[in-house]
Amino acid sequence: MQMRNVVGEMKQRMHPKIERFTTGCKALGESKKRQLVGMLAGKEYVSGITVIELVLILVIIIALLVIFKEQLIDLLNTIFEKITSESSGI
């Protein structure tokens, strides 16, 4: 019984947002519009990337830099030497 009240309350709260969204999507077909409205009604806020994911990505990048430090330094030195030697011909 209480779950019904929560769902009804959510529908009332989301109704203006859904109404604005559907009027802005006139070019879409009805099935796509229903899918998008259903998606929006299910979650009020959807985050693209969380802090944990960002931290994990940074940790992996730093670990790779530490592991391949020598190779990266050699590669950069070679690139800069080549740029320097070829720029003197210009």
CORURFEN-V256472 format. One line per field, one symbol per residue. phi: phi as a letter, one per 40 degrees, with the letter a starting at -180 (. if undefined). psi: psi as a letter, one per 30 degrees, with the letter a starting at -180 (. if undefined). Layout:
# CORURFEN-V256472
phi: ???
psi: ???
This chain:
# CORURFEN-V256472
phi: .cccccccccccccdcccccccccbcccccccccccccccccbcbbccaccccccccccccccccccbdccccccccccccccccccccc
psi: eeeeeeeeeeeeefeeeeeeeeffhfflleeeeeeeeeeefekekkkekleeeeeeeeeeeeeeeeegeeeeeeeeeeeeeeeeeffff.
